[in-house]
Amino acid sequence: MSLIPISNPTLEDSEMTTGKVEAIAEKGGPFDIQIHVNNDGRIYYVNRGAEKGLDPRELNEALRGNQIEIYYSDCLTPLDPFGKLKHITRINQNGTLIYNEIIK
């Protein structure tokens, strides 16, 4: 884990978790899309995801109740000292790439 800005994320800088999607909504920061996973106290978010063309309603309809893989940045931030907010770098469902910002 490192204390660095999240820019140009790589696969090596990302951790992966799997889980069943409980809810997806646009909330948090401006245009952020949050994903809540069953039995996981963390909040995963796509930074400014709605600005990047992701529609939280469409994602909710397509992914809610389904198992997904979430890759997230393994960085600490002073804004989240307890590590509950996780910046999403990639989302896969059944081998299909849903979202990606990983450079290499």
Gaussian input, Z-matrix of N, CA and C with variables (Angstrom, degrees):
# hf/3-21g

backbone

0 1
 N
 C     1     B1
 C     2     B2     1     A1
 N     3     B3     2     A2     1     D1
 C     4     B4     3     A3     2     D2
 C     5     B5     4     A4     3     D3
 N     6     B6     5     A5     4     D4
 C     7     B7     6     A6     5     D5
 C     8     B8     7     A7     6     D6
 N     9     B9     8     A8     7     D7
 C    10    B10     9     A9     8     D8
 C    11    B11    10    A10     9     D9
 N    12    B12    11    A11    10    D10
 C    13    B13    12    A12    11    D11
 C    14    B14    13    A13    12    D12
 N    15    B15    14    A14    13    D13
 C    16    B16    15    A15    14    D14
 C    17    B17    16    A16    15    D15
 N    18    B18    17    A17    16    D16
 C    19    B19    18    A18    17    D17
 C    20    B20    19    A19    18    D18
 N    21    B21    20    A20    19    D19
 C    22    B22    21    A21    20    D20
 C    23    B23    22    A22    21    D21
 N    24    B24    23    A23    22    D22
 C    25    B25    24    A24    23    D23
 C    26    B26    25    A25    24    D24
 N    27    B27    26    A26    25    D25
 C    28    B28    27    A27    26    D26
 C    29    B29    28    A28    27    D27
 N    30    B30    29    A29    28    D28
 C    31    B31    30    A30    29    D29
 C    32    B32    31    A31    30    D30
 N    33    B33    32    A32    31    D31
 C    34    B34    33    A33    32    D32
 C    35    B35    34    A34    33    D33
 N    36    B36    35    A35    34    D34
 C    37    B37    36    A36    35    D35
 C    38    B38    37    A37    36    D36
 N    39    B39    38    A38    37    D37
 C    40    B40    39    A39    38    D38
 C    41    B41    40    A40    39    D39
 N    42    B42    41    A41    40    D40
 C    43    B43    42    A42    41    D41
 C    44    B44    43    A43    42    D42
 N    45    B45    44    A44    43    D43
 C    46    B46    45    A45    44    D44
 C    47    B47    46    A46    45    D45
 N    48    B48    47    A47    46    D46
 C    49    B49    48    A48    47    D47
 C    50    B50    49    A49    48    D48
 N    51    B51    50    A50    49    D49
 C    52    B52    51    A51    50    D50
 C    53    B53    52    A52    51    D51
 N    54    B54    53    A53    52    D52
 C    55    B55    54    A54    53    D53
 C    56    B56    55    A55    54    D54
 N    57    B57    56    A56    55    D55
 C    58    B58    57    A57    56    D56
 C    59    B59    58    A58    57    D57
 N    60    B60    59    A59    58    D58
 C    61    B61    60    A60    59    D59
 C    62    B62    61    A61    60    D60
 N    63    B63    62    A62    61    D61
 C    64    B64    63    A63    62    D62
 C    65    B65    64    A64    63    D63
 N    66    B66    65    A65    64    D64
 C    67    B67    66    A66    65    D65
 C    68    B68    67    A67    66    D66
 N    69    B69    68    A68    67    D67
 C    70    B70    69    A69    68    D68
 C    71    B71    70    A70    69    D69
 N    72    B72    71    A71    70    D70
 C    73    B73    72    A72    71    D71
 C    74    B74    73    A73    72    D72
 N    75    B75    74    A74    73    D73
 C    76    B76    75    A75    74    D74
 C    77    B77    76    A76    75    D75
 N    78    B78    77    A77    76    D76
 C    79    B79    78    A78    77    D77
 C    80    B80    79    A79    78    D78
 N    81    B81    80    A80    79    D79
 C    82    B82    81    A81    80    D80
 C    83    B83    82    A82    81    D81
 N    84    B84    83    A83    82    D82
 C    85    B85    84    A84    83    D83
 C    86    B86    85    A85    84    D84
 N    87    B87    86    A86    85    D85
 C    88    B88    87    A87    86    D86
 C    89    B89    88    A88    87    D87
 N    90    B90    89    A89    88    D88
 C    91    B91    90    A90    89    D89
 C    92    B92    91    A91    90    D90
 N    93    B93    92    A92    91    D91
 C    94    B94    93    A93    92    D92
 C    95    B95    94    A94    93    D93
 N    96    B96    95    A95    94    D94
 C    97    B97    96    A96    95    D95
 C    98    B98    97    A97    96    D96
 N    99    B99    98    A98    97    D97
 C   100   B100    99    A99    98    D98
 C   101   B101   100   A100    99    D99
 N   102   B102   101   A101   100   D100
 C   103   B103   102   A102   101   D101
 C   104   B104   103   A103   102   D102
 N   105   B105   104   A104   103   D103
 C   106   B106   105   A105   104   D104
 C   107   B107   106   A106   105   D105
 N   108   B108   107   A107   106   D106
 C   109   B109   108   A108   107   D107
 C   110   B110   109   A109   108   D108
 N   111   B111   110   A110   109   D109
 C   112   B112   111   A111   110   D110
 C   113   B113   112   A112   111   D111
 N   114   B114   113   A113   112   D112
 C   115   B115   114   A114   113   D113
 C   116   B116   115   A115   114   D114
 N   117   B117   116   A116   115   D115
 C   118   B118   117   A117   116   D116
 C   119   B119   118   A118   117   D117
 N   120   B120   119   A119   118   D118
 C   121   B121   120   A120   119   D119
 C   122   B122   121   A121   120   D120
 N   123   B123   122   A122   121   D121
 C   124   B124   123   A123   122   D122
 C   125   B125   124   A124   123   D123
 N   126   B126   125   A125   124   D124
 C   127   B127   126   A126   125   D125
 C   128   B128   127   A127   126   D126
 N   129   B129   128   A128   127   D127
 C   130   B130   129   A129   128   D128
 C   131   B131   130   A130   129   D129
 N   132   B132   131   A131   130   D130
 C   133   B133   132   A132   131   D131
 C   134   B134   133   A133   132   D132
 N   135   B135   134   A134   133   D133
 C   136   B136   135   A135   134   D134
 C   137   B137   136   A136   135   D135
 N   138   B138   137   A137   136   D136
 C   139   B139   138   A138   137   D137
 C   140   B140   139   A139   138   D138
 N   141   B141   140   A140   139   D139
 C   142   B142   141   A141   140   D140
 C   143   B143   142   A142   141   D141
 N   144   B144   143   A143   142   D142
 C   145   B145   144   A144   143   D143
 C   146   B146   145   A145   144   D144
 N   147   B147   146   A146   145   D145
 C   148   B148   147   A147   146   D146
 C   149   B149   148   A148   147   D147
 N   150   B150   149   A149   148   D148
 C   151   B151   150   A150   149   D149
 C   152   B152   151   A151   150   D150
 N   153   B153   152   A152   151   D151
 C   154   B154   153   A153   152   D152
 C   155   B155   154   A154   153   D153
 N   156   B156   155   A155   154   D154
 C   157   B157   156   A156   155   D155
 C   158   B158   157   A157   156   D156
 N   159   B159   158   A158   157   D157
 C   160   B160   159   A159   158   D158
 C   161   B161   160   A160   159   D159
 N   162   B162   161   A161   160   D160
 C   163   B163   162   A162   161   D161
 C   164   B164   163   A163   162   D162
 N   165   B165   164   A164   163   D163
 C   166   B166   165   A165   164   D164
 C   167   B167   166   A166   165   D165
 N   168   B168   167   A167   166   D166
 C   169   B169   168   A168   167   D167
 C   170   B170   169   A169   168   D168
 N   171   B171   170   A170   169   D169
 C   172   B172   171   A171   170   D170
 C   173   B173   172   A172   171   D171
 N   174   B174   173   A173   172   D172
 C   175   B175   174   A174   173   D173
 C   176   B176   175   A175   174   D174
 N   177   B177   176   A176   175   D175
 C   178   B178   177   A177   176   D176
 C   179   B179   178   A178   177   D177
 N   180   B180   179   A179   178   D178
 C   181   B181   180   A180   179   D179
 C   182   B182   181   A181   180   D180
 N   183   B183   182   A182   181   D181
 C   184   B184   183   A183   182   D182
 C   185   B185   184   A184   183   D183
 N   186   B186   185   A185   184   D184
 C   187   B187   186   A186   185   D185
 C   188   B188   187   A187   186   D186
 N   189   B189   188   A188   187   D187
 C   190   B190   189   A189   188   D188
 C   191   B191   190   A190   189   D189
 N   192   B192   191   A191   190   D190
 C   193   B193   192   A192   191   D191
 C   194   B194   193   A193   192   D192
 N   195   B195   194   A194   193   D193
 C   196   B196   195   A195   194   D194
 C   197   B197   196   A196   195   D195
 N   198   B198   197   A197   196   D196
 C   199   B199   198   A198   197   D197
 C   200   B200   199   A199   198   D198
 N   201   B201   200   A200   199   D199
 C   202   B202   201   A201   200   D200
 C   203   B203   202   A202   201   D201
 N   204   B204   203   A203   202   D202
 C   205   B205   204   A204   203   D203
 C   206   B206   205   A205   204   D204
 N   207   B207   206   A206   205   D205
 C   208   B208   207   A207   206   D206
 C   209   B209   208   A208   207   D207
 N   210   B210   209   A209   208   D208
 C   211   B211   210   A210   209   D209
 C   212   B212   211   A211   210   D210
 N   213   B213   212   A212   211   D211
 C   214   B214   213   A213   212   D212
 C   215   B215   214   A214   213   D213
 N   216   B216   215   A215   214   D214
 C   217   B217   216   A216   215   D215
 C   218   B218   217   A217   216   D216
 N   219   B219   218   A218   217   D217
 C   220   B220   219   A219   218   D218
 C   221   B221   220   A220   219   D219
 N   222   B222   221   A221   220   D220
 C   223   B223   222   A222   221   D221
 C   224   B224   223   A223   222   D222
 N   225   B225   224   A224   223   D223
 C   226   B226   225   A225   224   D224
 C   227   B227   226   A226   225   D225
 N   228   B228   227   A227   226   D226
 C   229   B229   228   A228   227   D227
 C   230   B230   229   A229   228   D228
 N   231   B231   230   A230   229   D229
 C   232   B232   231   A231   230   D230
 C   233   B233   232   A232   231   D231
 N   234   B234   233   A233   232   D232
 C   235   B235   234   A234   233   D233
 C   236   B236   235   A235   234   D234
 N   237   B237   236   A236   235   D235
 C   238   B238   237   A237   236   D236
 C   239   B239   238   A238   237   D237
 N   240   B240   239   A239   238   D238
 C   241   B241   240   A240   239   D239
 C   242   B242   241   A241   240   D240
 N   243   B243   242   A242   241   D241
 C   244   B244   243   A243   242   D242
 C   245   B245   244   A244   243   D243
 N   246   B246   245   A245   244   D244
 C   247   B247   246   A246   245   D245
 C   248   B248   247   A247   246   D246
 N   249   B249   248   A248   247   D247
 C   250   B250   249   A249   248   D248
 C   251   B251   250   A250   249   D249
 N   252   B252   251   A251   250   D250
 C   253   B253   252   A252   251   D251
 C   254   B254   253   A253   252   D252
 N   255   B255   254   A254   253   D253
 C   256   B256   255   A255   254   D254
 C   257   B257   256   A256   255   D255
 N   258   B258   257   A257   256   D256
 C   259   B259   258   A258   257   D257
 C   260   B260   259   A259   258   D258
 N   261   B261   260   A260   259   D259
 C   262   B262   261   A261   260   D260
 C   263   B263   262   A262   261   D261
 N   264   B264   263   A263   262   D262
 C   265   B265   264   A264   263   D263
 C   266   B266   265   A265   264   D264
 N   267   B267   266   A266   265   D265
 C   268   B268   267   A267   266   D266
 C   269   B269   268   A268   267   D267
 N   270   B270   269   A269   268   D268
 C   271   B271   270   A270   269   D269
 C   272   B272   271   A271   270   D270
 N   273   B273   272   A272   271   D271
 C   274   B274   273   A273   272   D272
 C   275   B275   274   A274   273   D273
 N   276   B276   275   A275   274   D274
 C   277   B277   276   A276   275   D275
 C   278   B278   277   A277   276   D276
 N   279   B279   278   A278   277   D277
 C   280   B280   279   A279   278   D278
 C   281   B281   280   A280   279   D279
 N   282   B282   281   A281   280   D280
 C   283   B283   282   A282   281   D281
 C   284   B284   283   A283   282   D282
 N   285   B285   284   A284   283   D283
 C   286   B286   285   A285   284   D284
 C   287   B287   286   A286   285   D285
 N   288   B288   287   A287   286   D286
 C   289   B289   288   A288   287   D287
 C   290   B290   289   A289   288   D288
 N   291   B291   290   A290   289   D289
 C   292   B292   291   A291   290   D290
 C   293   B293   292   A292   291   D291
 N   294   B294   293   A293   292   D292
 C   295   B295   294   A294   293   D293
 C   296   B296   295   A295   294   D294
 N   297   B297   296   A296   295   D295
 C   298   B298   297   A297   296   D296
 C   299   B299   298   A298   297   D297
 N   300   B300   299   A299   298   D298
 C   301   B301   300   A300   299   D299
 C   302   B302   301   A301   300   D300
 N   303   B303   302   A302   301   D301
 C   304   B304   303   A303   302   D302
 C   305   B305   304   A304   303   D303
 N   306   B306   305   A305   304   D304
 C   307   B307   306   A306   305   D305
 C   308   B308   307   A307   306   D306
 N   309   B309   308   A308   307   D307
 C   310   B310   309   A309   308   D308
 C   311   B311   310   A310   309   D309

   B1=1.4356
   B2=1.5168
   B3=1.3336
   B4=1.4479
   B5=1.5235
   B6=1.3235
   B7=1.4574
   B8=1.5249
   B9=1.3456
   B10=1.4514
   B11=1.5199
   B12=1.3349
   B13=1.4656
   B14=1.5219
   B15=1.3192
   B16=1.4603
   B17=1.5198
   B18=1.3162
   B19=1.4537
   B20=1.5183
   B21=1.2989
   B22=1.4616
   B23=1.5303
   B24=1.3336
   B25=1.4637
   B26=1.5292
   B27=1.3053
   B28=1.4562
   B29=1.5167
   B30=1.3172
   B31=1.4547
   B32=1.5265
   B33=1.3409
   B34=1.4631
   B35=1.5241
   B36=1.3353
   B37=1.4673
   B38=1.5265
   B39=1.3266
   B40=1.4608
   B41=1.5218
   B42=1.3203
   B43=1.4615
   B44=1.5217
   B45=1.3368
   B46=1.4526
   B47=1.5238
   B48=1.3228
   B49=1.4583
   B50=1.5245
   B51=1.3143
   B52=1.4588
   B53=1.5206
   B54=1.3030
   B55=1.4501
   B56=1.5113
   B57=1.3285
   B58=1.4590
   B59=1.5323
   B60=1.3182
   B61=1.4634
   B62=1.5181
   B63=1.3196
   B64=1.4666
   B65=1.5291
   B66=1.3335
   B67=1.4610
   B68=1.5182
   B69=1.3375
   B70=1.4569
   B71=1.5197
   B72=1.3417
   B73=1.4589
   B74=1.5202
   B75=1.3195
   B76=1.4580
   B77=1.5222
   B78=1.3242
   B79=1.4608
   B80=1.5209
   B81=1.3060
   B82=1.4550
   B83=1.5091
   B84=1.3204
   B85=1.4557
   B86=1.5169
   B87=1.3303
   B88=1.4624
   B89=1.5286
   B90=1.3162
   B91=1.4608
   B92=1.5304
   B93=1.3391
   B94=1.4629
   B95=1.5225
   B96=1.3242
   B97=1.4605
   B98=1.5201
   B99=1.3253
   B100=1.4604
   B101=1.5233
   B102=1.3317
   B103=1.4627
   B104=1.5190
   B105=1.3213
   B106=1.4640
   B107=1.5223
   B108=1.3265
   B109=1.4621
   B110=1.5295
   B111=1.3404
   B112=1.4708
   B113=1.5218
   B114=1.3229
   B115=1.4653
   B116=1.5215
   B117=1.3323
   B118=1.4556
   B119=1.5242
   B120=1.3102
   B121=1.4625
   B122=1.5178
   B123=1.3340
   B124=1.4621
   B125=1.5300
   B126=1.3262
   B127=1.4557
   B128=1.5234
   B129=1.3195
   B130=1.4532
   B131=1.5255
   B132=1.3282
   B133=1.4578
   B134=1.5263
   B135=1.3378
   B136=1.4533
   B137=1.5176
   B138=1.3121
   B139=1.4553
   B140=1.5299
   B141=1.3327
   B142=1.4565
   B143=1.5353
   B144=1.3270
   B145=1.4598
   B146=1.5113
   B147=1.3317
   B148=1.4661
   B149=1.5219
   B150=1.3179
   B151=1.4652
   B152=1.5209
   B153=1.3253
   B154=1.4620
   B155=1.5270
   B156=1.3375
   B157=1.4539
   B158=1.5180
   B159=1.3289
   B160=1.4634
   B161=1.5237
   B162=1.3024
   B163=1.4626
   B164=1.5226
   B165=1.3292
   B166=1.4581
   B167=1.5236
   B168=1.3388
   B169=1.4682
   B170=1.5163
   B171=1.3388
   B172=1.4672
   B173=1.5220
   B174=1.3391
   B175=1.4652
   B176=1.5235
   B177=1.3296
   B178=1.4580
   B179=1.5225
   B180=1.3428
   B181=1.4686
   B182=1.5292
   B183=1.3341
   B184=1.4621
   B185=1.5273
   B186=1.3402
   B187=1.4630
   B188=1.5279
   B189=1.3150
   B190=1.4620
   B191=1.5283
   B192=1.3341
   B193=1.4527
   B194=1.5210
   B195=1.3280
   B196=1.4652
   B197=1.5286
   B198=1.3045
   B199=1.4624
   B200=1.5285
   B201=1.3410
   B202=1.4577
   B203=1.5238
   B204=1.3202
   B205=1.4599
   B206=1.5204
   B207=1.3247
   B208=1.4558
   B209=1.5212
   B210=1.3125
   B211=1.4586
   B212=1.5168
   B213=1.3232
   B214=1.4545
   B215=1.5216
   B216=1.3163
   B217=1.4540
   B218=1.5214
   B219=1.3080
   B220=1.4623
   B221=1.5287
   B222=1.3316
   B223=1.4630
   B224=1.5196
   B225=1.3164
   B226=1.4605
   B227=1.5202
   B228=1.3087
   B229=1.4489
   B230=1.5231
   B231=1.3198
   B232=1.4733
   B233=1.5213
   B234=1.3453
   B235=1.4596
   B236=1.5244
   B237=1.3301
   B238=1.4657
   B239=1.5320
   B240=1.3331
   B241=1.4711
   B242=1.5277
   B243=1.3255
   B244=1.4685
   B245=1.5251
   B246=1.3149
   B247=1.4639
   B248=1.5112
   B249=1.3292
   B250=1.4720
   B251=1.5296
   B252=1.3330
   B253=1.4604
   B254=1.5194
   B255=1.3182
   B256=1.4617
   B257=1.5201
   B258=1.3211
   B259=1.4616
   B260=1.5337
   B261=1.3226
   B262=1.4648
   B263=1.5227
   B264=1.3345
   B265=1.4586
   B266=1.5329
   B267=1.3380
   B268=1.4682
   B269=1.5260
   B270=1.3505
   B271=1.4681
   B272=1.5232
   B273=1.3345
   B274=1.4618
   B275=1.5286
   B276=1.3268
   B277=1.4615
   B278=1.5201
   B279=1.3271
   B280=1.4724
   B281=1.5262
   B282=1.3254
   B283=1.4559
   B284=1.5186
   B285=1.3277
   B286=1.4656
   B287=1.5157
   B288=1.3227
   B289=1.4496
   B290=1.5184
   B291=1.3380
   B292=1.4639
   B293=1.5207
   B294=1.3239
   B295=1.4682
   B296=1.5245
   B297=1.3471
   B298=1.4556
   B299=1.5236
   B300=1.3130
   B301=1.4618
   B302=1.5242
   B303=1.3242
   B304=1.4673
   B305=1.5301
   B306=1.3232
   B307=1.4639
   B308=1.5112
   B309=1.3453
   B310=1.4770
   B311=1.4935
   A1=108.95
   A2=116.70
   A3=119.42
   A4=110.52
   A5=115.60
   A6=122.36
   A7=107.13
   A8=115.24
   A9=121.19
   A10=108.80
   A11=116.89
   A12=118.50
   A13=110.14
   A14=115.89
   A15=120.18
   A16=107.81
   A17=115.77
   A18=121.49
   A19=107.11
   A20=115.86
   A21=121.21
   A22=112.23
   A23=117.35
   A24=119.38
   A25=111.98
   A26=114.75
   A27=121.57
   A28=108.79
   A29=116.05
   A30=120.73
   A31=110.46
   A32=116.35
   A33=120.98
   A34=112.36
   A35=117.18
   A36=121.95
   A37=112.22
   A38=117.15
   A39=120.93
   A40=111.49
   A41=114.61
   A42=123.28
   A43=106.79
   A44=117.37
   A45=121.02
   A46=110.30
   A47=114.50
   A48=120.99
   A49=107.73
   A50=115.89
   A51=120.67
   A52=108.08
   A53=115.51
   A54=119.24
   A55=111.53
   A56=114.49
   A57=121.80
   A58=108.21
   A59=116.28
   A60=121.82
   A61=109.92
   A62=114.57
   A63=121.89
   A64=110.59
   A65=116.75
   A66=121.06
   A67=110.05
   A68=115.01
   A69=122.35
   A70=106.72
   A71=116.36
   A72=120.39
   A73=110.32
   A74=114.83
   A75=120.36
   A76=107.10
   A77=115.83
   A78=120.88
   A79=109.15
   A80=115.63
   A81=119.91
   A82=107.33
   A83=117.68
   A84=122.19
   A85=110.77
   A86=116.30
   A87=119.24
   A88=111.67
   A89=116.01
   A90=124.21
   A91=114.31
   A92=118.08
   A93=120.69
   A94=110.52
   A95=115.91
   A96=121.51
   A97=107.55
   A98=115.40
   A99=121.47
   A100=110.44
   A101=114.39
   A102=121.24
   A103=107.98
   A104=115.31
   A105=121.73
   A106=107.87
   A107=115.36
   A108=122.27
   A109=108.37
   A110=116.53
   A111=121.20
   A112=110.97
   A113=115.95
   A114=123.91
   A115=113.71
   A116=117.14
   A117=122.48
   A118=107.44
   A119=117.21
   A120=122.12
   A121=114.80
   A122=116.21
   A123=119.08
   A124=110.15
   A125=115.17
   A126=121.89
   A127=106.61
   A128=116.06
   A129=121.94
   A130=107.52
   A131=116.59
   A132=117.95
   A133=111.46
   A134=113.89
   A135=121.71
   A136=105.45
   A137=116.12
   A138=121.25
   A139=110.01
   A140=115.58
   A141=122.92
   A142=111.53
   A143=115.11
   A144=121.26
   A145=114.17
   A146=117.51
   A147=119.94
   A148=110.49
   A149=117.06
   A150=120.97
   A151=111.64
   A152=116.21
   A153=121.71
   A154=112.23
   A155=116.66
   A156=120.28
   A157=115.43
   A158=118.10
   A159=120.02
   A160=109.41
   A161=116.98
   A162=122.51
   A163=107.97
   A164=117.89
   A165=119.61
   A166=113.90
   A167=118.09
   A168=119.86
   A169=111.06
   A170=116.13
   A171=119.53
   A172=111.01
   A173=116.40
   A174=119.89
   A175=110.65
   A176=117.13
   A177=121.59
   A178=110.58
   A179=116.62
   A180=120.66
   A181=111.55
   A182=116.42
   A183=120.62
   A184=113.14
   A185=117.29
   A186=119.80
   A187=115.55
   A188=118.46
   A189=120.37
   A190=110.90
   A191=115.16
   A192=121.38
   A193=113.88
   A194=116.51
   A195=121.17
   A196=111.13
   A197=114.70
   A198=122.87
   A199=108.99
   A200=117.30
   A201=121.29
   A202=109.61
   A203=115.13
   A204=122.59
   A205=107.05
   A206=116.29
   A207=121.00
   A208=107.77
   A209=115.69
   A210=121.89
   A211=106.13
   A212=116.53
   A213=119.75
   A214=110.22
   A215=114.57
   A216=120.95
   A217=109.48
   A218=116.08
   A219=121.71
   A220=109.27
   A221=115.82
   A222=121.96
   A223=109.98
   A224=115.40
   A225=121.81
   A226=109.25
   A227=116.37
   A228=121.43
   A229=109.10
   A230=117.69
   A231=119.73
   A232=112.52
   A233=116.98
   A234=120.86
   A235=112.40
   A236=116.81
   A237=122.24
   A238=109.33
   A239=117.08
   A240=119.92
   A241=114.22
   A242=118.45
   A243=120.71
   A244=112.92
   A245=117.01
   A246=120.89
   A247=115.65
   A248=117.77
   A249=120.72
   A250=113.02
   A251=117.48
   A252=121.46
   A253=109.35
   A254=116.86
   A255=121.49
   A256=110.22
   A257=115.92
   A258=123.62
   A259=109.41
   A260=116.74
   A261=121.89
   A262=110.18
   A263=114.66
   A264=120.25
   A265=111.89
   A266=116.72
   A267=120.33
   A268=109.21
   A269=115.96
   A270=122.13
   A271=107.98
   A272=116.08
   A273=122.86
   A274=108.96
   A275=115.49
   A276=120.69
   A277=107.75
   A278=115.51
   A279=121.28
   A280=112.63
   A281=116.48
   A282=120.46
   A283=115.09
   A284=116.91
   A285=121.19
   A286=109.43
   A287=116.55
   A288=122.13
   A289=109.04
   A290=116.70
   A291=122.85
   A292=110.45
   A293=116.52
   A294=122.42
   A295=107.58
   A296=115.78
   A297=119.40
   A298=111.11
   A299=116.98
   A300=121.47
   A301=110.60
   A302=116.53
   A303=121.04
   A304=108.40
   A305=114.60
   A306=121.33
   A307=111.94
   A308=116.75
   A309=118.68
   A310=110.74
   D1=139.98
   D2=-178.19
   D3=-134.98
   D4=160.61
   D5=178.49
   D6=-107.07
   D7=82.15
   D8=-178.03
   D9=-138.58
   D10=157.69
   D11=174.97
   D12=-65.40
   D13=150.63
   D14=179.86
   D15=-93.03
   D16=97.74
   D17=175.11
   D18=-143.82
   D19=142.63
   D20=-178.14
   D21=51.08
   D22=56.79
   D23=-178.54
   D24=-64.85
   D25=146.98
   D26=176.75
   D27=-117.78
   D28=166.18
   D29=176.94
   D30=-63.07
   D31=-35.50
   D32=179.70
   D33=-65.32
   D34=-27.37
   D35=179.66
   D36=-87.97
   D37=-1.16
   D38=-174.28
   D39=-108.83
   D40=147.47
   D41=170.88
   D42=-105.99
   D43=158.69
   D44=-179.57
   D45=-125.44
   D46=140.13
   D47=173.32
   D48=-137.05
   D49=159.11
   D50=175.27
   D51=-123.60
   D52=155.27
   D53=177.30
   D54=178.50
   D55=168.44
   D56=178.68
   D57=-90.63
   D58=128.93
   D59=-177.95
   D60=-69.04
   D61=126.37
   D62=177.53
   D63=-93.60
   D64=-44.44
   D65=-178.47
   D66=-162.13
   D67=151.79
   D68=175.27
   D69=-134.18
   D70=132.67
   D71=-178.75
   D72=-152.03
   D73=154.57
   D74=173.30
   D75=-88.38
   D76=106.17
   D77=177.48
   D78=-164.53
   D79=173.74
   D80=-173.66
   D81=97.00
   D82=-126.32
   D83=178.23
   D84=-75.38
   D85=175.98
   D86=179.95
   D87=-59.14
   D88=122.48
   D89=176.54
   D90=67.85
   D91=7.18
   D92=178.62
   D93=-69.00
   D94=144.56
   D95=175.63
   D96=-115.04
   D97=121.20
   D98=-179.51
   D99=-99.76
   D100=141.40
   D101=175.92
   D102=-122.14
   D103=126.30
   D104=177.22
   D105=-107.56
   D106=131.89
   D107=-177.33
   D108=-112.16
   D109=139.45
   D110=179.03
   D111=-54.49
   D112=139.64
   D113=175.53
   D114=56.13
   D115=33.54
   D116=178.46
   D117=-138.23
   D118=116.79
   D119=-176.63
   D120=-76.38
   D121=-3.35
   D122=179.92
   D123=-85.86
   D124=157.42
   D125=174.20
   D126=-113.06
   D127=123.12
   D128=178.85
   D129=-99.84
   D130=139.61
   D131=-177.82
   D132=-142.20
   D133=147.18
   D134=170.80
   D135=-98.52
   D136=113.57
   D137=-178.41
   D138=-63.06
   D139=121.00
   D140=179.30
   D141=53.78
   D142=36.47
   D143=-176.78
   D144=-59.64
   D145=-38.33
   D146=180.00
   D147=-65.80
   D148=-32.28
   D149=175.41
   D150=-69.03
   D151=-26.10
   D152=-179.19
   D153=-87.98
   D154=7.40
   D155=175.32
   D156=97.42
   D157=1.45
   D158=177.33
   D159=-81.51
   D160=135.73
   D161=178.70
   D162=-107.43
   D163=113.67
   D164=-176.65
   D165=-61.29
   D166=-32.12
   D167=177.88
   D168=-67.82
   D169=-44.04
   D170=178.46
   D171=-64.54
   D172=-42.03
   D173=178.12
   D174=-62.24
   D175=-42.52
   D176=-179.68
   D177=-61.61
   D178=-44.34
   D179=179.16
   D180=-63.94
   D181=-40.28
   D182=-175.57
   D183=-79.34
   D184=-33.88
   D185=-169.79
   D186=-109.62
   D187=-21.65
   D188=-176.17
   D189=-58.04
   D190=128.47
   D191=-179.68
   D192=85.41
   D193=-3.18
   D194=-178.65
   D195=-105.03
   D196=154.57
   D197=177.29
   D198=-79.10
   D199=132.05
   D200=176.56
   D201=-134.52
   D202=162.16
   D203=170.32
   D204=-104.62
   D205=128.49
   D206=176.93
   D207=-117.08
   D208=125.02
   D209=170.43
   D210=-99.69
   D211=135.31
   D212=-177.48
   D213=-139.07
   D214=153.97
   D215=-179.20
   D216=-69.96
   D217=133.48
   D218=-178.80
   D219=-97.65
   D220=59.93
   D221=-178.50
   D222=-121.44
   D223=148.05
   D224=173.69
   D225=-91.88
   D226=150.65
   D227=175.23
   D228=-137.69
   D229=142.40
   D230=177.70
   D231=-61.68
   D232=-21.04
   D233=179.00
   D234=-76.94
   D235=-12.75
   D236=-179.25
   D237=-140.19
   D238=70.82
   D239=-174.02
   D240=-65.20
   D241=-17.75
   D242=-178.54
   D243=-98.71
   D244=-0.31
   D245=174.91
   D246=69.54
   D247=31.93
   D248=-178.59
   D249=-89.42
   D250=-22.12
   D251=179.56
   D252=-98.34
   D253=128.02
   D254=-176.54
   D255=-123.90
   D256=121.73
   D257=-179.79
   D258=-76.26
   D259=117.17
   D260=-177.99
   D261=-75.35
   D262=132.58
   D263=175.88
   D264=-110.14
   D265=-21.12
   D266=179.06
   D267=-161.05
   D268=144.50
   D269=173.62
   D270=-130.37
   D271=129.70
   D272=174.83
   D273=-123.66
   D274=146.29
   D275=171.25
   D276=-137.69
   D277=120.52
   D278=179.30
   D279=49.48
   D280=43.04
   D281=177.89
   D282=81.02
   D283=-0.25
   D284=178.78
   D285=-100.46
   D286=129.36
   D287=178.11
   D288=-77.80
   D289=118.40
   D290=-178.81
   D291=-94.21
   D292=-40.05
   D293=-178.10
   D294=-151.66
   D295=144.04
   D296=179.31
   D297=-153.20
   D298=130.53
   D299=169.94
   D300=-129.86
   D301=11.82
   D302=178.57
   D303=-75.35
   D304=130.45
   D305=-175.98
   D306=-76.46
   D307=-47.64
   D308=-178.72
   D309=-134.90

